[in-house]
Amino acid sequence: MKPEIYIKDLAKHTGQEVTLKGWLYNKRESGKVKFLILRDGTGYLQCIVFKGNVSPEVFEIAEKLHQEAAFEVTGLVKAEPRAVGGVELDATGVKLIGASEDYPITPKDHGVEFLIDNRHLWLRSKRQVAIMKIRHRIVKSIRDFFDEHGFTLFDPPIITPNASEGTSTLFQMEYFDLGKAYLTQSGQLYAEAGALALGKVYTFGPTFRAEKSKTRRHLTEFWMVEPEMAFYNLDDDMDLAEEFLEYIVKSVLKNNLAELEILERDITKLEKIERPFPRVSYDEAVQMLKDEGHEFKWGDDLGAADETIISSKYDKPVMVHRYPAEIKAFYMKRDPENEKLALAVDVLAPEGYGEIIGGSQREDDYDLLLSRIKEHKLPENFFSWYLDLRKYGSVPHSGFGLGLERTITWICGIDHLRETIPFPRMIYRNTP
């Protein structure tokens, strides 16, 4: 096969004639010259069509190209330090592949609802392409990190007979003759089975929350990565979480500076994301809020405003640990030094982006776990397999979940999760 050439590689072809295919991102004209901005998914290239260098037919094609028309262009690659990528193309030929008339998203301002209605087209914009490329990089860095640290990918079911934290925020369905089933809100319980088989595992896939929240931090369908480790305590869990976050941020800084520049992200803030991260107990966090004159009652969970106040004191993610057990899930182990506390941790991103990681050490004692299941009025028969993990070779183990879209939102420095996933699902939208 003839090797394909893409815009990102053109610097290697300076002085050569090449043929590229893509879409018209923008067009300018000045008398006998047409400036066609080609995009091909790897970059943007200015193609100069001079009337004296091409046939009348080719010039007419260039003249009639509209925004987002698909076309092929042939020409000579020339060095141009002022151009993005350091090159431009002197075109000698243009062929129309797919016409585009009255493209709905123009360079003018559009409302968010209009853009979401046209999400299938909005994805072509320079900003959205940059976000999707950073999403790709973060996903790759997640997999690379766990591969390099001896983890095994472990795929849990998406349809489950029970919830990991109660059924109030689950999407419910009828499952043939077996009654109710649910779309998963977490792969964690199954990951625990994986950890006791393989030592260190991670799950990575879509999760679903039927939570009636309209905030900029909530989607009803989102992706989570959840590592689970045998023989890890809470401190080990926090060590891994901070190493993991540092790795992700450094990978984006190394590979996606062009995209961060498109997003106008202040990278000096990302460059500060290095271990160690501050660790603050829940009690200390409550005192911080009180010192700020913020009304907060011990025993309540941290809300978005509380998280913003706490995280604003640091230029790195802050780890809040040892929450009141009453507000945490049944499977979290209690602090042996204070039974009122759970060995839990939430990692709050800086700059007001809120919680991006939630984790804990898991309860490894059979009797204690059974009593918690009863306290929470959960169906014991659905958790019999989970209890078995405490009957046959139980060990201390821990894990956490990282919300992919929240992490992308923070690293990109954008306002809302809806831009971080190709087709966002929110309580008021399930289209396109």
C-alpha positions as a Markdown table, in Angstrom:
| # | Residue | x | y | z |
|---|---|---|---|---|
| 1 | Met | 0.0 | 0.0 | 0.0 |
| 2 | Lys | 1.1 | 3.5 | -0.7 |
| 3 | Pro | 1.9 | 5.2 | 2.6 |
| 4 | Glu | -0.6 | 7.8 | 3.7 |
| 5 | Ile | 0.6 | 11.3 | 4.6 |
| 6 | Tyr | -1.0 | 13.4 | 7.3 |
| 7 | Ile | -0.6 | 17.0 | 8.3 |
| 8 | Lys | 1.3 | 16.2 | 11.5 |
| 9 | Asp | 4.1 | 14.6 | 9.5 |
| 10 | Leu | 4.5 | 17.3 | 6.8 |
| 11 | Ala | 7.7 | 18.8 | 8.3 |
| 12 | Lys | 9.4 | 15.6 | 7.1 |
| 13 | His | 8.3 | 16.2 | 3.6 |
| 14 | Thr | 9.5 | 19.8 | 3.0 |
| 15 | Gly | 10.3 | 20.3 | -0.7 |
| 16 | Gln | 8.2 | 17.3 | -1.7 |
| 17 | Glu | 5.0 | 17.1 | -3.6 |
| 18 | Val | 2.3 | 15.4 | -1.5 |
| 19 | Thr | -1.4 | 14.6 | -1.6 |
| 20 | Leu | -3.6 | 15.1 | 1.5 |
| 21 | Lys | -7.3 | 14.5 | 2.2 |
| 22 | Gly | -9.4 | 16.3 | 4.8 |
| 23 | Trp | -12.1 | 18.9 | 5.3 |
| 24 | Leu | -12.2 | 22.7 | 4.8 |
| 25 | Tyr | -11.9 | 24.3 | 8.3 |
| 26 | Asn | -11.8 | 27.8 | 7.0 |
| 27 | Lys | -11.2 | 29.8 | 3.8 |
| 28 | Arg | -9.8 | 33.3 | 3.0 |
| 29 | Glu | -9.4 | 34.9 | -0.4 |
| 30 | Ser | -7.5 | 37.8 | -1.8 |
| 31 | Gly | -7.9 | 38.4 | -5.5 |
| 32 | Lys | -6.3 | 35.6 | -7.4 |
| 33 | Val | -5.3 | 33.7 | -4.3 |
| 34 | Lys | -7.4 | 31.3 | -2.2 |
| 35 | Phe | -6.2 | 30.3 | 1.3 |
| 36 | Leu | -7.8 | 26.9 | 2.2 |
| 37 | Ile | -7.3 | 25.7 | 5.8 |
| 38 | Leu | -7.4 | 21.9 | 5.6 |
| 39 | Arg | -7.9 | 19.8 | 8.7 |
| 40 | Asp | -7.4 | 16.0 | 8.7 |
| 41 | Gly | -7.8 | 15.0 | 12.3 |
| 42 | Thr | -4.0 | 15.3 | 12.9 |
| 43 | Gly | -3.6 | 19.1 | 12.4 |
| 44 | Tyr | -4.4 | 22.2 | 10.4 |
| 45 | Leu | -2.6 | 23.3 | 7.2 |
| 46 | Gln | -2.8 | 26.4 | 5.0 |
| 47 | Cys | -3.1 | 25.5 | 1.4 |
| 48 | Ile | -2.4 | 28.3 | -1.1 |
| 49 | Val | -4.3 | 28.1 | -4.4 |
| 50 | Phe | -2.8 | 30.7 | -6.8 |
| 51 | Lys | -4.8 | 31.2 | -10.0 |
| 52 | Gly | -1.6 | 31.2 | -12.1 |
| 53 | Asn | -0.5 | 27.8 | -10.8 |
| 54 | Val | -3.6 | 25.8 | -11.4 |
| 55 | Ser | -6.1 | 25.1 | -14.1 |
| 56 | Pro | -9.3 | 27.2 | -14.3 |
| 57 | Glu | -11.3 | 24.1 | -13.2 |
| 58 | Val | -9.2 | 23.6 | -10.1 |
| 59 | Phe | -9.4 | 27.3 | -9.2 |
| 60 | Glu | -13.2 | 27.1 | -9.6 |
| 61 | Ile | -13.4 | 24.1 | -7.2 |
| 62 | Ala | -11.3 | 26.0 | -4.6 |
| 63 | Glu | -13.6 | 29.0 | -5.1 |
| 64 | Lys | -16.8 | 27.0 | -4.5 |
| 65 | Leu | -15.6 | 25.0 | -1.5 |
| 66 | His | -17.7 | 25.6 | 1.6 |
| 67 | Gln | -17.0 | 25.1 | 5.3 |
| 68 | Glu | -16.5 | 21.4 | 6.1 |
| 69 | Ala | -16.5 | 20.3 | 2.5 |
| 70 | Ala | -14.3 | 17.2 | 2.1 |
| 71 | Phe | -11.5 | 17.5 | -0.5 |
| 72 | Glu | -8.2 | 16.3 | -1.7 |
| 73 | Val | -5.3 | 18.6 | -2.3 |
| 74 | Thr | -2.0 | 18.1 | -4.1 |
| 75 | Gly | 0.9 | 20.4 | -3.8 |
| 76 | Leu | 4.5 | 21.3 | -2.8 |
| 77 | Val | 5.3 | 21.4 | 0.9 |
| 78 | Lys | 7.1 | 24.7 | 1.8 |
| 79 | Ala | 8.7 | 25.7 | 5.1 |
| 80 | Glu | 6.9 | 28.6 | 6.7 |
| 81 | Pro | 8.0 | 29.4 | 10.3 |
| 82 | Arg | 4.9 | 31.5 | 10.9 |
| 83 | Ala | 2.5 | 28.7 | 10.1 |
| 84 | Val | 1.3 | 26.1 | 12.6 |
| 85 | Gly | 3.6 | 23.1 | 12.2 |
| 86 | Gly | 6.1 | 25.2 | 10.3 |
| 87 | Val | 4.9 | 24.4 | 6.8 |
| 88 | Glu | 2.3 | 25.3 | 4.2 |
| 89 | Leu | 1.2 | 23.9 | 0.9 |
| 90 | Asp | 1.5 | 25.5 | -2.6 |
| 91 | Ala | -1.4 | 23.7 | -4.2 |
| 92 | Thr | -1.3 | 22.4 | -7.7 |
| 93 | Gly | -4.5 | 20.4 | -7.6 |
| 94 | Val | -7.8 | 20.3 | -5.7 |
| 95 | Lys | -10.5 | 17.6 | -5.9 |
| 96 | Leu | -13.9 | 17.8 | -4.3 |
| 97 | Ile | -14.8 | 14.6 | -2.4 |
| 98 | Gly | -17.9 | 15.6 | -0.4 |
| 99 | Ala | -19.8 | 18.9 | -0.7 |
| 100 | Ser | -21.0 | 20.8 | 2.4 |
| 101 | Glu | -23.7 | 23.4 | 2.0 |
| 102 | Asp | -25.1 | 25.7 | 4.8 |
| 103 | Tyr | -23.0 | 24.1 | 7.6 |
| 104 | Pro | -24.9 | 25.1 | 10.7 |
| 105 | Ile | -22.0 | 25.9 | 13.0 |
| 106 | Thr | -20.4 | 29.0 | 11.8 |
| 107 | Pro | -17.6 | 31.2 | 13.3 |
| 108 | Lys | -20.2 | 33.3 | 15.1 |
| 109 | Asp | -21.2 | 32.7 | 18.7 |
| 110 | His | -23.8 | 29.9 | 19.3 |
| 111 | Gly | -25.7 | 29.0 | 22.4 |
| 112 | Val | -24.7 | 25.9 | 24.4 |
| 113 | Glu | -28.0 | 24.2 | 23.7 |
| 114 | Phe | -27.6 | 24.7 | 20.0 |
| 115 | Leu | -24.1 | 23.3 | 20.1 |
| 116 | Ile | -25.2 | 20.3 | 22.1 |
| 117 | Asp | -28.1 | 19.7 | 19.7 |
| 118 | Asn | -25.4 | 19.6 | 17.0 |
| 119 | Arg | -22.8 | 17.7 | 19.0 |
| 120 | His | -22.2 | 15.4 | 16.1 |
| 121 | Leu | -20.8 | 18.5 | 14.2 |
| 122 | Trp | -19.6 | 20.5 | 17.1 |
| 123 | Leu | -17.0 | 17.7 | 17.7 |
| 124 | Arg | -15.2 | 19.0 | 14.5 |
| 125 | Ser | -14.3 | 22.4 | 16.1 |
| 126 | Lys | -10.7 | 23.1 | 17.0 |
| 127 | Arg | -11.6 | 23.3 | 20.7 |
| 128 | Gln | -13.5 | 20.0 | 20.8 |
| 129 | Val | -10.8 | 18.2 | 18.8 |
| 130 | Ala | -8.2 | 19.4 | 21.4 |
| 131 | Ile | -10.3 | 18.1 | 24.3 |
| 132 | Met | -10.9 | 14.7 | 22.6 |
| 133 | Lys | -7.1 | 14.4 | 22.0 |
| 134 | Ile | -6.4 | 15.1 | 25.6 |
| 135 | Arg | -9.1 | 12.6 | 26.6 |
| 136 | His | -7.3 | 10.0 | 24.4 |
| 137 | Arg | -4.0 | 10.8 | 26.0 |
| 138 | Ile | -5.4 | 10.5 | 29.5 |
| 139 | Val | -7.0 | 7.1 | 28.7 |
| 140 | Lys | -3.7 | 5.9 | 27.2 |
| 141 | Ser | -1.7 | 7.2 | 30.2 |
| 142 | Ile | -4.1 | 5.4 | 32.6 |
| 143 | Arg | -3.6 | 2.1 | 30.8 |
| 144 | Asp | 0.2 | 2.7 | 30.5 |
| 145 | Phe | 0.4 | 3.4 | 34.3 |
| 146 | Phe | -1.3 | 0.3 | 35.3 |
| 147 | Asp | 0.6 | -1.8 | 32.8 |
| 148 | Glu | 3.9 | -0.5 | 34.1 |
| 149 | His | 2.8 | -1.2 | 37.7 |
| 150 | Gly | 1.9 | -4.8 | 37.3 |
| 151 | Phe | -1.9 | -4.5 | 37.2 |
| 152 | Thr | -4.2 | -6.7 | 35.1 |
| 153 | Leu | -7.2 | -5.3 | 33.3 |
| 154 | Phe | -10.3 | -6.9 | 34.8 |
| 155 | Asp | -13.7 | -6.4 | 33.1 |
| 156 | Pro | -16.7 | -6.3 | 35.4 |
| 157 | Pro | -20.3 | -6.7 | 34.2 |
| 158 | Ile | -22.3 | -3.6 | 33.3 |
| 159 | Ile | -25.6 | -5.3 | 34.2 |
| 160 | Thr | -25.7 | -6.2 | 37.8 |
| 161 | Pro | -28.4 | -7.7 | 40.2 |
| 162 | Asn | -27.5 | -5.3 | 43.0 |
| 163 | Ala | -25.9 | -2.0 | 43.7 |
| 164 | Ser | -22.6 | -1.3 | 45.3 |
| 165 | Glu | -24.0 | 1.6 | 47.4 |
| 166 | Gly | -27.8 | 1.2 | 47.4 |
| 167 | Thr | -30.3 | 1.4 | 44.5 |
| 168 | Ser | -31.5 | 5.0 | 44.8 |
| 169 | Thr | -29.3 | 6.3 | 42.0 |
| 170 | Leu | -29.4 | 3.4 | 39.7 |
| 171 | Phe | -31.0 | 2.9 | 36.2 |
| 172 | Gln | -33.3 | -0.1 | 36.6 |
| 173 | Met | -34.5 | -2.6 | 34.1 |
| 174 | Glu | -36.5 | -5.8 | 33.9 |
| 175 | Tyr | -34.2 | -8.7 | 33.3 |
| 176 | Phe | -36.2 | -11.5 | 31.6 |
| 177 | Asp | -37.7 | -13.8 | 34.2 |
| 178 | Leu | -35.2 | -12.9 | 36.9 |
| 179 | Gly | -36.8 | -9.6 | 38.0 |
| 180 | Lys | -35.0 | -6.3 | 38.4 |
| 181 | Ala | -31.4 | -5.6 | 37.2 |
| 182 | Tyr | -29.4 | -2.4 | 37.1 |
| 183 | Leu | -26.8 | -0.6 | 35.1 |
| 184 | Thr | -23.6 | -0.6 | 37.1 |
| 185 | Gln | -22.6 | 2.5 | 39.1 |
| 186 | Ser | -19.2 | 1.0 | 39.9 |
| 187 | Gly | -17.1 | -2.1 | 39.1 |
| 188 | Gln | -15.6 | -2.1 | 42.5 |
| 189 | Leu | -17.2 | -5.1 | 44.1 |
| 190 | Tyr | -16.2 | -7.3 | 41.2 |
| 191 | Ala | -12.8 | -5.8 | 41.2 |
| 192 | Glu | -12.3 | -7.0 | 44.7 |
| 193 | Ala | -12.9 | -10.6 | 43.5 |
| 194 | Gly | -10.3 | -9.9 | 40.8 |
| 195 | Ala | -7.7 | -8.5 | 43.3 |
| 196 | Leu | -8.0 | -11.7 | 45.4 |
| 197 | Ala | -7.4 | -13.7 | 42.3 |
| 198 | Leu | -4.7 | -11.6 | 40.5 |
| 199 | Gly | -3.3 | -9.4 | 43.3 |
| 200 | Lys | -3.6 | -6.0 | 41.5 |
| 201 | Val | -6.3 | -5.3 | 39.0 |
| 202 | Tyr | -8.1 | -2.3 | 37.5 |
| 203 | Thr | -11.5 | -2.0 | 35.8 |
| 204 | Phe | -12.1 | 0.7 | 33.2 |
| 205 | Gly | -15.4 | 1.3 | 31.5 |
| 206 | Pro | -18.8 | 3.2 | 31.5 |
| 207 | Thr | -20.8 | 3.6 | 34.7 |
| 208 | Phe | -24.2 | 5.0 | 35.2 |
| 209 | Arg | -25.8 | 7.2 | 37.9 |
| 210 | Ala | -29.5 | 8.1 | 37.9 |
| 211 | Glu | -28.7 | 11.1 | 40.1 |
| 212 | Lys | -31.0 | 14.0 | 39.5 |
| 213 | Ser | -28.1 | 16.6 | 39.5 |
| 214 | Lys | -27.8 | 19.4 | 37.0 |
| 215 | Thr | -24.4 | 20.7 | 38.1 |
| 216 | Arg | -21.4 | 21.1 | 35.8 |
| 217 | Arg | -19.8 | 18.1 | 37.6 |
| 218 | His | -22.5 | 15.5 | 36.8 |
| 219 | Leu | -23.2 | 13.2 | 33.9 |
| 220 | Thr | -25.6 | 10.2 | 34.0 |
| 221 | Glu | -23.2 | 8.1 | 31.9 |
| 222 | Phe | -19.5 | 8.5 | 32.5 |
| 223 | Trp | -16.3 | 6.5 | 32.6 |
| 224 | Met | -14.5 | 5.3 | 35.7 |
| 225 | Val | -11.2 | 3.6 | 36.3 |
| 226 | Glu | -11.1 | 1.6 | 39.5 |
| 227 | Pro | -7.9 | -0.1 | 40.7 |
| 228 | Glu | -8.1 | -2.7 | 43.5 |
| 229 | Met | -5.1 | -4.1 | 45.3 |
| 230 | Ala | -4.7 | -7.0 | 47.7 |
| 231 | Phe | -2.6 | -6.3 | 50.8 |
| 232 | Tyr | -2.9 | -2.5 | 50.5 |
| 233 | Asn | -4.0 | -0.4 | 53.4 |
| 234 | Leu | -5.4 | 3.2 | 53.2 |
| 235 | Asp | -1.9 | 4.8 | 53.2 |
| 236 | Asp | -0.8 | 2.5 | 50.3 |
| 237 | Asp | -4.0 | 3.5 | 48.5 |
| 238 | Met | -3.3 | 7.2 | 48.9 |
| 239 | Asp | 0.3 | 6.7 | 47.8 |
| 240 | Leu | -0.9 | 5.0 | 44.6 |
| 241 | Ala | -3.5 | 7.6 | 43.9 |
| 242 | Glu | -1.0 | 10.5 | 44.0 |
| 243 | Glu | 1.5 | 8.7 | 41.9 |
| 244 | Phe | -1.2 | 7.9 | 39.4 |
| 245 | Leu | -2.4 | 11.5 | 39.1 |
| 246 | Glu | 1.1 | 12.9 | 38.8 |
| 247 | Tyr | 1.7 | 10.4 | 36.0 |
| 248 | Ile | -1.4 | 11.4 | 34.1 |
| 249 | Val | -0.7 | 15.1 | 34.3 |
| 250 | Lys | 2.9 | 14.7 | 33.2 |
| 251 | Ser | 1.9 | 12.6 | 30.2 |
| 252 | Val | -0.5 | 15.3 | 29.0 |
| 253 | Leu | 2.2 | 18.0 | 29.5 |
| 254 | Lys | 4.7 | 16.0 | 27.6 |
| 255 | Asn | 2.4 | 15.1 | 24.6 |
| 256 | Asn | -0.4 | 17.7 | 24.4 |
| 257 | Leu | 1.0 | 21.2 | 24.7 |
| 258 | Ala | -0.5 | 22.2 | 21.4 |
| 259 | Glu | -4.0 | 21.2 | 22.5 |
| 260 | Leu | -3.5 | 22.9 | 25.9 |
| 261 | Glu | -2.6 | 26.0 | 24.1 |
| 262 | Ile | -5.7 | 25.9 | 22.0 |
| 263 | Leu | -7.7 | 25.6 | 25.2 |
| 264 | Glu | -5.7 | 28.5 | 26.7 |
| 265 | Arg | -4.9 | 26.4 | 29.7 |
| 266 | Asp | -2.4 | 27.9 | 32.2 |
| 267 | Ile | 0.1 | 25.0 | 32.2 |
| 268 | Thr | 2.1 | 26.6 | 35.1 |
| 269 | Lys | -0.7 | 25.3 | 37.3 |
| 270 | Leu | -0.4 | 21.8 | 35.9 |
| 271 | Glu | 3.4 | 21.8 | 36.2 |
| 272 | Lys | 2.9 | 22.1 | 40.0 |
| 273 | Ile | 1.2 | 18.7 | 40.2 |
| 274 | Glu | 4.0 | 16.7 | 41.8 |
| 275 | Arg | 4.1 | 14.4 | 44.8 |
| 276 | Pro | 3.7 | 14.6 | 47.7 |
| 277 | Phe | 0.1 | 15.9 | 47.9 |
| 278 | Pro | -1.3 | 17.4 | 51.1 |
| 279 | Arg | -3.2 | 15.0 | 53.3 |
| 280 | Val | -6.0 | 16.4 | 55.5 |
| 281 | Ser | -8.2 | 14.5 | 57.8 |
| 282 | Tyr | -11.9 | 15.1 | 57.7 |
| 283 | Asp | -11.7 | 16.7 | 61.2 |
| 284 | Glu | -9.0 | 19.1 | 59.9 |
| 285 | Ala | -11.1 | 19.9 | 56.9 |
| 286 | Val | -14.1 | 20.7 | 59.1 |
| 287 | Gln | -11.9 | 23.0 | 61.1 |
| 288 | Met | -10.7 | 24.7 | 57.9 |
| 289 | Leu | -14.3 | 25.4 | 56.9 |
| 290 | Lys | -15.1 | 26.9 | 60.4 |
| 291 | Asp | -12.0 | 29.0 | 60.3 |
| 292 | Glu | -13.3 | 30.5 | 57.0 |
| 293 | Gly | -16.6 | 31.3 | 58.7 |
| 294 | His | -18.3 | 28.7 | 56.6 |
| 295 | Glu | -21.3 | 27.0 | 58.2 |
| 296 | Phe | -20.7 | 23.2 | 58.3 |
| 297 | Lys | -21.8 | 20.5 | 60.7 |
| 298 | Trp | -19.5 | 17.6 | 61.6 |
| 299 | Gly | -21.0 | 14.4 | 60.2 |
| 300 | Asp | -22.2 | 16.0 | 56.9 |
| 301 | Asp | -20.6 | 15.1 | 53.6 |
| 302 | Leu | -18.5 | 17.7 | 51.8 |
| 303 | Gly | -20.5 | 19.6 | 49.2 |
| 304 | Ala | -19.1 | 21.4 | 46.1 |
| 305 | Ala | -18.8 | 24.7 | 47.9 |
| 306 | Asp | -17.0 | 23.0 | 50.9 |
| 307 | Glu | -14.6 | 21.2 | 48.5 |
| 308 | Thr | -13.8 | 24.5 | 46.7 |
| 309 | Ile | -12.9 | 26.2 | 50.0 |
| 310 | Ile | -10.6 | 23.4 | 51.1 |
| 311 | Ser | -8.9 | 22.9 | 47.7 |
| 312 | Ser | -8.4 | 26.7 | 47.2 |
| 313 | Lys | -5.7 | 26.5 | 49.9 |
| 314 | Tyr | -3.5 | 24.3 | 47.8 |
| 315 | Asp | -2.0 | 24.3 | 44.3 |
| 316 | Lys | -2.1 | 20.5 | 44.1 |
| 317 | Pro | -4.8 | 17.9 | 44.7 |
| 318 | Val | -5.6 | 17.5 | 48.4 |
| 319 | Met | -6.4 | 14.2 | 49.9 |
| 320 | Val | -9.2 | 14.3 | 52.6 |
| 321 | His | -9.3 | 11.1 | 54.6 |
| 322 | Arg | -11.1 | 9.4 | 57.5 |
| 323 | Tyr | -14.7 | 10.5 | 57.0 |
| 324 | Pro | -17.5 | 9.7 | 59.4 |
| 325 | Ala | -18.5 | 6.1 | 58.7 |
| 326 | Glu | -22.2 | 7.0 | 58.7 |
| 327 | Ile | -21.9 | 8.9 | 55.4 |
| 328 | Lys | -19.7 | 6.3 | 53.7 |
| 329 | Ala | -20.5 | 3.0 | 52.0 |
| 330 | Phe | -21.1 | -0.2 | 53.9 |
| 331 | Tyr | -18.0 | -1.9 | 52.5 |
| 332 | Met | -15.5 | 0.6 | 53.9 |
| 333 | Lys | -13.4 | -0.5 | 56.8 |
| 334 | Arg | -13.6 | 1.4 | 60.1 |
| 335 | Asp | -10.6 | 3.1 | 61.6 |
| 336 | Pro | -9.3 | 0.9 | 64.4 |
| 337 | Glu | -8.4 | 4.0 | 66.4 |
| 338 | Asn | -11.9 | 5.5 | 66.1 |
| 339 | Glu | -14.9 | 3.3 | 65.1 |
| 340 | Lys | -16.9 | 6.4 | 64.1 |
| 341 | Leu | -14.5 | 7.0 | 61.1 |
| 342 | Ala | -14.1 | 5.1 | 57.9 |
| 343 | Leu | -10.8 | 4.5 | 56.3 |
| 344 | Ala | -11.9 | 6.5 | 53.3 |
| 345 | Val | -10.2 | 9.1 | 51.1 |
| 346 | Asp | -11.5 | 11.7 | 48.5 |
| 347 | Val | -9.0 | 13.5 | 46.3 |
| 348 | Leu | -10.0 | 17.1 | 45.5 |
| 349 | Ala | -8.6 | 18.7 | 42.4 |
| 350 | Pro | -7.2 | 22.2 | 42.7 |
| 351 | Glu | -8.8 | 25.3 | 41.1 |
| 352 | Gly | -12.3 | 24.4 | 42.4 |
| 353 | Tyr | -12.7 | 21.3 | 40.3 |
| 354 | Gly | -13.9 | 19.1 | 43.2 |
| 355 | Glu | -13.6 | 15.4 | 43.8 |
| 356 | Ile | -11.9 | 13.4 | 41.1 |
| 357 | Ile | -11.1 | 10.3 | 43.2 |
| 358 | Gly | -12.9 | 8.4 | 45.9 |
| 359 | Gly | -11.4 | 5.4 | 47.6 |
| 360 | Ser | -11.1 | 3.4 | 50.8 |
| 361 | Gln | -9.7 | 0.4 | 52.5 |
| 362 | Arg | -12.3 | -2.4 | 52.3 |
| 363 | Glu | -13.8 | -4.3 | 55.2 |
| 364 | Asp | -12.1 | -7.7 | 55.2 |
| 365 | Asp | -13.9 | -9.2 | 58.2 |
| 366 | Tyr | -16.8 | -11.5 | 57.3 |
| 367 | Asp | -18.9 | -10.8 | 60.4 |
| 368 | Leu | -18.5 | -7.1 | 60.3 |
| 369 | Leu | -19.3 | -6.9 | 56.6 |
| 370 | Leu | -22.4 | -9.0 | 57.1 |
| 371 | Ser | -23.6 | -6.8 | 60.0 |
| 372 | Arg | -23.1 | -3.7 | 57.7 |
| 373 | Ile | -25.1 | -5.3 | 54.9 |
| 374 | Lys | -27.9 | -5.9 | 57.4 |
| 375 | Glu | -27.7 | -2.3 | 58.8 |
| 376 | His | -28.1 | -0.9 | 55.4 |
| 377 | Lys | -31.0 | -3.2 | 54.7 |
| 378 | Leu | -29.3 | -4.6 | 51.6 |
| 379 | Pro | -30.5 | -8.0 | 50.2 |
| 380 | Glu | -28.1 | -10.6 | 51.7 |
| 381 | Asn | -28.7 | -13.1 | 48.9 |
| 382 | Phe | -27.3 | -10.8 | 46.3 |
| 383 | Phe | -24.1 | -10.3 | 48.4 |
| 384 | Ser | -23.5 | -13.9 | 49.2 |
| 385 | Trp | -20.7 | -14.1 | 46.6 |
| 386 | Tyr | -19.2 | -10.8 | 48.0 |
| 387 | Leu | -19.2 | -12.3 | 51.5 |
| 388 | Asp | -17.4 | -15.4 | 50.2 |
| 389 | Leu | -14.4 | -13.2 | 49.5 |
| 390 | Arg | -14.1 | -12.8 | 53.3 |
| 391 | Lys | -14.6 | -16.5 | 54.0 |
| 392 | Tyr | -11.9 | -17.9 | 51.7 |
| 393 | Gly | -8.5 | -16.3 | 52.2 |
| 394 | Ser | -9.5 | -12.8 | 53.2 |
| 395 | Val | -6.8 | -10.1 | 53.2 |
| 396 | Pro | -6.6 | -6.4 | 53.8 |
| 397 | His | -7.3 | -4.7 | 50.5 |
| 398 | Ser | -8.0 | -1.2 | 49.1 |
| 399 | Gly | -8.9 | 0.6 | 46.0 |
| 400 | Phe | -10.3 | 3.8 | 44.5 |
| 401 | Gly | -12.3 | 5.1 | 41.6 |
| 402 | Leu | -11.2 | 8.0 | 39.3 |
| 403 | Gly | -13.9 | 9.8 | 37.3 |
| 404 | Leu | -12.4 | 10.2 | 33.8 |
| 405 | Glu | -14.6 | 13.1 | 32.7 |
| 406 | Arg | -14.0 | 15.1 | 35.9 |
| 407 | Thr | -10.2 | 14.6 | 35.5 |
| 408 | Ile | -10.3 | 15.7 | 31.9 |
| 409 | Thr | -12.3 | 18.8 | 32.9 |
| 410 | Trp | -9.7 | 19.7 | 35.5 |
| 411 | Ile | -6.7 | 19.1 | 33.3 |
| 412 | Cys | -8.2 | 21.0 | 30.3 |
| 413 | Gly | -9.3 | 23.8 | 32.6 |
| 414 | Ile | -12.8 | 23.9 | 31.2 |
| 415 | Asp | -16.2 | 24.7 | 32.8 |
| 416 | His | -18.4 | 21.7 | 32.2 |
| 417 | Leu | -18.2 | 17.9 | 31.9 |
| 418 | Arg | -20.4 | 18.0 | 28.8 |
| 419 | Glu | -17.4 | 18.9 | 26.6 |
| 420 | Thr | -15.2 | 16.0 | 27.9 |
| 421 | Ile | -17.2 | 13.1 | 26.4 |
| 422 | Pro | -18.1 | 12.7 | 22.8 |
| 423 | Phe | -21.9 | 12.5 | 23.4 |
| 424 | Pro | -22.9 | 13.7 | 26.9 |
| 425 | Arg | -25.8 | 12.1 | 28.7 |
| 426 | Met | -27.4 | 14.4 | 31.3 |
| 427 | Ile | -30.8 | 14.2 | 33.2 |
| 428 | Tyr | -32.3 | 16.6 | 30.6 |
| 429 | Arg | -30.6 | 15.2 | 27.5 |
| 430 | Asn | -30.1 | 11.8 | 25.8 |
| 431 | Thr | -29.6 | 13.0 | 22.3 |
| 432 | Pro | -28.0 | 13.1 | 19.8 |
